[in-house]
Amino acid sequence: LACRADGDPPPSTRCARDGGPPRARGGRVANRADAGRYVCRASNKHGSATRSIVVSVECEDGMGWDGM
């Protein structure tokens, strides 16, 4: 899940599962356990902004990546 924002100076960004720690950046395969509400926050010396999104994960085979 990418969190992007524009500003001057450029803001720092982070995205975390609601109530959880920030996720490590980098590509990885999503699974059903990754579904839920996420909050992205951008901030710089002028202030901050947040956006909340809900992520759902669907699998083609209907079973999930781990076969469960």
MARRO-225798 format. One record per residue: residue number from 1; x, y, z of N, C-alpha, C in turn. Coordinates in Angstrom, 1 decimal, always signed. Each point is the difference from the previous one (the first is absolute). Layout:
# residues N
{num->NUM	n.east->X	n.north->Y	n.up->Z	ca.east->X	ca.north->Y	ca.up->Z	c.east->X	c.north->Y	c.up->Z} .
...
This chain:
# residues 68
{num->1	n.east->+0.9	n.north->-1.2	n.up->+0.0	ca.east->-0.9	ca.north->+1.2	ca.up->+0.0	c.east->+0.9	c.north->+1.2	c.up->+0.0} .
{num->2	n.east->-0.1	n.north->+0.8	n.up->-1.0	ca.east->+0.9	ca.north->+1.2	ca.up->-0.1	c.east->-0.8	c.north->+1.2	c.up->+0.5} .
{num->3	n.east->+0.8	n.north->+0.9	n.up->+0.7	ca.east->-0.6	ca.north->+1.2	ca.up->+0.5	c.east->+0.8	c.north->+1.1	c.up->-0.6} .
{num->4	n.east->-0.6	n.north->+0.9	n.up->-0.8	ca.east->+0.7	ca.north->+1.1	ca.up->-0.7	c.east->-0.7	c.north->+1.3	c.up->+0.3} .
{num->5	n.east->+0.9	n.north->+1.0	n.up->+0.1	ca.east->-0.5	ca.north->+1.4	ca.up->+0.3	c.east->+0.9	c.north->+1.0	c.up->-0.6} .
{num->6	n.east->-0.5	n.north->+1.1	n.up->-0.4	ca.east->+0.8	ca.north->+1.1	ca.up->-0.5	c.east->+0.0	c.north->+1.2	c.up->+1.0} .
{num->7	n.east->+1.0	n.north->+0.7	n.up->+0.1	ca.east->+0.1	ca.north->+1.2	ca.up->+0.8	c.east->+1.3	c.north->+0.7	c.up->-0.1} .
{num->8	n.east->+0.1	n.north->+1.1	n.up->+0.7	ca.east->+1.3	ca.north->+0.8	ca.up->+0.0	c.east->+0.2	c.north->+0.5	c.up->+1.5} .
{num->9	n.east->+1.0	n.north->-0.6	n.up->+0.7	ca.east->+0.9	ca.north->-1.1	ca.up->-0.5	c.east->-0.8	c.north->-1.3	c.up->-0.1} .
{num->10	n.east->+0.6	n.north->-1.0	n.up->-0.8	ca.east->-0.6	ca.north->-1.2	ca.up->-0.2	c.east->-0.3	c.north->-0.7	c.up->+1.3} .
{num->11	n.east->-1.2	n.north->-0.5	n.up->+0.2	ca.east->-0.4	ca.north->-0.6	ca.up->+1.2	c.east->+0.5	c.north->-1.5	c.up->+0.2} .
{num->12	n.east->+0.2	n.north->-0.4	n.up->+1.2	ca.east->+0.3	ca.north->-1.4	ca.up->+0.3	c.east->-1.3	c.north->-0.7	c.up->+0.0} .
{num->13	n.east->-0.1	n.north->-1.3	n.up->-0.4	ca.east->-1.2	ca.north->-0.7	ca.up->+0.0	c.east->+0.2	c.north->-1.3	c.up->+0.7} .
{num->14	n.east->-1.1	n.north->-0.6	n.up->+0.5	ca.east->+0.0	ca.north->-1.3	ca.up->+0.5	c.east->-1.4	c.north->-0.5	c.up->+0.0} .
{num->15	n.east->-0.1	n.north->-1.3	n.up->-0.2	ca.east->-1.3	ca.north->-0.7	ca.up->-0.1	c.east->+0.0	c.north->-1.2	c.up->+1.0} .
{num->16	n.east->-1.0	n.north->-0.1	n.up->+0.8	ca.east->-0.1	ca.north->-1.0	ca.up->+1.0	c.east->-1.4	c.north->-0.6	c.up->+0.1} .
{num->17	n.east->+0.0	n.north->-1.3	n.up->+0.3	ca.east->-1.3	ca.north->-0.6	ca.up->+0.3	c.east->-0.6	c.north->+0.8	c.up->+1.2} .
{num->18	n.east->-1.3	n.north->+0.3	n.up->+0.0	ca.east->-0.6	ca.north->+0.7	ca.up->+1.1	c.east->+0.3	c.north->-0.7	c.up->+1.3} .
{num->19	n.east->+0.7	n.north->+0.7	n.up->+0.9	ca.east->+0.3	ca.north->-0.6	ca.up->+1.3	c.east->+1.3	c.north->-0.9	c.up->+0.0} .
{num->20	n.east->+0.7	n.north->+0.0	n.up->-1.2	ca.east->+1.2	ca.north->-0.8	ca.up->-0.1	c.east->+1.2	c.north->+0.8	c.up->-0.3} .
{num->21	n.east->+1.2	n.north->-0.7	n.up->-0.1	ca.east->+1.2	ca.north->+0.7	ca.up->-0.3	c.east->+0.1	c.north->+0.3	c.up->-1.5} .
{num->22	n.east->+0.8	n.north->+1.0	n.up->-0.5	ca.east->+0.2	ca.north->+0.2	ca.up->-1.4	c.east->+0.5	c.north->-1.3	c.up->-0.7} .
{num->23	n.east->-0.4	n.north->-0.2	n.up->-1.2	ca.east->+0.4	ca.north->-1.2	ca.up->-0.7	c.east->+1.4	c.north->+0.3	c.up->-0.7} .
{num->24	n.east->+0.8	n.north->-1.1	n.up->-0.2	ca.east->+1.2	ca.north->+0.2	ca.up->-0.7	c.east->-0.3	c.north->+0.3	c.up->-1.5} .
{num->25	n.east->+0.9	n.north->+0.8	n.up->-0.6	ca.east->-0.2	ca.north->+0.3	ca.up->-1.4	c.east->+0.6	c.north->-1.1	c.up->-0.8} .
{num->26	n.east->-0.5	n.north->-0.1	n.up->-1.3	ca.east->+0.5	ca.north->-1.0	ca.up->-0.9	c.east->-1.1	c.north->-0.9	c.up->-0.4} .
{num->27	n.east->+0.3	n.north->-0.7	n.up->-1.1	ca.east->-1.1	ca.north->-0.9	ca.up->-0.6	c.east->-0.1	c.north->-1.3	c.up->+0.7} .
{num->28	n.east->-1.2	n.north->-0.4	n.up->+0.1	ca.east->-0.3	ca.north->-1.4	ca.up->+0.6	c.east->-1.4	c.north->-0.4	c.up->-0.4} .
{num->29	n.east->-0.3	n.north->-1.2	n.up->+0.1	ca.east->-1.3	ca.north->-0.5	ca.up->-0.4	c.east->-0.9	c.north->+0.2	c.up->+1.1} .
{num->30	n.east->-1.2	n.north->+0.5	n.up->-0.3	ca.east->-1.0	ca.north->+0.3	ca.up->+1.0	c.east->-0.8	c.north->-1.3	c.up->+0.3} .
{num->31	n.east->-0.5	n.north->-0.2	n.up->+1.2	ca.east->-0.9	ca.north->-1.1	ca.up->+0.3	c.east->-1.2	c.north->+0.5	c.up->+0.8} .
{num->32	n.east->-0.9	n.north->-0.8	n.up->+0.3	ca.east->-1.2	ca.north->+0.4	ca.up->+0.7	c.east->+0.2	c.north->+0.7	c.up->+1.3} .
{num->33	n.east->+1.1	n.north->-0.4	n.up->+0.7	ca.east->+0.3	ca.north->+0.6	ca.up->+1.3	c.east->+0.4	c.north->+1.5	c.up->-0.1} .
{num->34	n.east->+0.3	n.north->+0.4	n.up->-1.2	ca.east->+0.3	ca.north->+1.5	ca.up->-0.3	c.east->-1.2	c.north->+0.8	c.up->-0.1} .
{num->35	n.east->-1.1	n.north->-0.5	n.up->-0.1	ca.east->-1.3	ca.north->+0.7	ca.up->-0.2	c.east->-0.3	c.north->+0.8	c.up->+1.3} .
{num->36	n.east->-0.5	n.north->+1.2	n.up->-0.1	ca.east->-0.4	ca.north->+0.8	ca.up->+1.1	c.east->+0.1	c.north->+1.5	c.up->-0.3} .
{num->37	n.east->-0.1	n.north->+0.8	n.up->+1.1	ca.east->+0.0	ca.north->+1.4	ca.up->-0.1	c.east->+1.5	c.north->+0.5	c.up->+0.2} .
{num->38	n.east->+0.4	n.north->+0.9	n.up->-0.9	ca.east->+1.3	ca.north->+0.5	ca.up->+0.0	c.east->-0.1	c.north->+1.6	c.up->+0.1} .
{num->39	n.east->+1.0	n.north->+0.6	n.up->+0.7	ca.east->+0.0	ca.north->+1.4	ca.up->+0.1	c.east->+1.4	c.north->+0.5	c.up->-0.6} .
{num->40	n.east->-0.1	n.north->+0.9	n.up->-1.0	ca.east->+1.2	ca.north->+0.6	ca.up->-0.5	c.east->+0.2	c.north->+1.4	c.up->+0.5} .
{num->41	n.east->+1.2	n.north->+0.4	n.up->+0.4	ca.east->+0.2	ca.north->+1.3	ca.up->+0.6	c.east->+1.2	c.north->+0.7	c.up->-0.7} .
{num->42	n.east->-0.2	n.north->+1.2	n.up->-0.4	ca.east->+1.1	ca.north->+0.8	ca.up->-0.6	c.east->+0.2	c.north->+1.2	c.up->+0.9} .
{num->43	n.east->+1.2	n.north->+0.4	n.up->+0.3	ca.east->+0.3	ca.north->+1.1	ca.up->+0.8	c.east->+1.3	c.north->+0.7	c.up->-0.4} .
{num->44	n.east->+0.0	n.north->+1.4	n.up->+0.2	ca.east->+1.2	ca.north->+0.8	ca.up->-0.1	c.east->-0.1	c.north->+1.1	c.up->+1.0} .
{num->45	n.east->+0.8	n.north->+1.0	n.up->-0.1	ca.east->+0.1	ca.north->+1.0	ca.up->+1.1	c.east->-1.3	c.north->+0.9	c.up->+0.0} .
{num->46	n.east->-0.8	n.north->-0.1	n.up->-1.1	ca.east->-1.2	ca.north->+0.8	ca.up->+0.0	c.east->-1.3	c.north->-0.7	c.up->+0.5} .
{num->47	n.east->+0.2	n.north->-1.3	n.up->+0.3	ca.east->-1.2	ca.north->-0.7	ca.up->+0.5	c.east->+0.0	c.north->-1.5	c.up->-0.5} .
{num->48	n.east->-1.2	n.north->-0.6	n.up->+0.1	ca.east->-0.1	ca.north->-1.4	ca.up->-0.4	c.east->-1.4	c.north->-0.2	c.up->-0.6} .
{num->49	n.east->-0.1	n.north->-1.1	n.up->-0.7	ca.east->-1.3	ca.north->-0.4	ca.up->-0.6	c.east->-0.1	c.north->-1.5	c.up->+0.1} .
{num->50	n.east->-1.2	n.north->-0.5	n.up->+0.2	ca.east->-0.2	ca.north->-1.5	ca.up->+0.1	c.east->-1.1	c.north->-0.4	c.up->-1.0} .
{num->51	n.east->+0.1	n.north->-1.2	n.up->-0.4	ca.east->-1.0	ca.north->-0.6	ca.up->-0.8	c.east->-0.2	c.north->-1.4	c.up->+0.4} .
{num->52	n.east->-1.2	n.north->-0.5	n.up->+0.2	ca.east->-0.3	ca.north->-1.3	ca.up->+0.4	c.east->-0.6	c.north->-0.8	c.up->-1.2} .
{num->53	n.east->+0.4	n.north->-1.2	n.up->-0.2	ca.east->-0.5	ca.north->-0.8	ca.up->-1.1	c.east->-0.3	c.north->-1.5	c.up->+0.5} .
{num->54	n.east->-0.9	n.north->-0.7	n.up->-0.6	ca.east->-0.2	ca.north->-1.3	ca.up->+0.3	c.east->+0.5	c.north->-0.9	c.up->-1.1} .
{num->55	n.east->+0.8	n.north->-1.0	n.up->+0.3	ca.east->+0.6	ca.north->-0.9	ca.up->-1.0	c.east->-0.7	c.north->-1.4	c.up->+0.1} .
{num->56	n.east->-0.4	n.north->-0.5	n.up->-1.1	ca.east->-0.5	ca.north->-1.4	ca.up->+0.0	c.east->+0.9	c.north->-0.8	c.up->-0.9} .
{num->57	n.east->+0.1	n.north->-1.2	n.up->+0.3	ca.east->+0.9	ca.north->-0.9	ca.up->-0.8	c.east->-0.9	c.north->-1.2	c.up->-0.6} .
{num->58	n.east->+0.0	n.north->-0.1	n.up->-1.3	ca.east->-0.7	ca.north->-1.1	ca.up->-0.6	c.east->+0.9	c.north->-0.9	c.up->-0.7} .
{num->59	n.east->-0.2	n.north->-1.3	n.up->+0.0	ca.east->+0.8	ca.north->-1.0	ca.up->-0.7	c.east->-0.7	c.north->-0.7	c.up->-1.1} .
{num->60	n.east->+0.6	n.north->-0.2	n.up->-1.1	ca.east->-0.6	ca.north->-0.6	ca.up->-1.2	c.east->-0.6	c.north->-1.4	c.up->+0.3} .
{num->61	n.east->+0.8	n.north->-0.8	n.up->+0.8	ca.east->-0.5	ca.north->-1.3	ca.up->+0.3	c.east->-1.0	c.north->-0.1	c.up->+1.1} .
{num->62	n.east->-0.2	n.north->+1.1	n.up->+0.7	ca.east->-0.9	ca.north->+0.1	ca.up->+1.1	c.east->+0.5	c.north->-0.6	c.up->+1.3} .
{num->63	n.east->+1.3	n.north->-0.4	n.up->+0.0	ca.east->+0.6	ca.north->-0.7	ca.up->+1.2	c.east->+1.1	c.north->+0.9	c.up->+0.7} .
{num->64	n.east->+0.5	n.north->+0.9	n.up->-0.7	ca.east->+1.1	ca.north->+0.8	ca.up->+0.6	c.east->+1.4	c.north->-0.6	c.up->-0.5} .
{num->65	n.east->+1.0	n.north->+0.8	n.up->+0.2	ca.east->+1.4	ca.north->-0.4	ca.up->-0.5	c.east->+0.5	c.north->-1.1	c.up->+0.8} .
{num->66	n.east->-0.4	n.north->-0.2	n.up->+1.2	ca.east->+0.6	ca.north->-1.1	ca.up->+0.9	c.east->-0.8	c.north->-1.3	c.up->-0.1} .
{num->67	n.east->-1.0	n.north->+0.0	n.up->-0.9	ca.east->-0.8	ca.north->-1.2	ca.up->-0.1	c.east->-1.0	c.north->-0.2	c.up->+1.0} .
{num->68	n.east->-0.3	n.north->+0.9	n.up->+0.9	ca.east->-1.0	ca.north->-0.1	ca.up->+1.0	c.east->-1.3	c.north->+0.5	c.up->-0.4} .
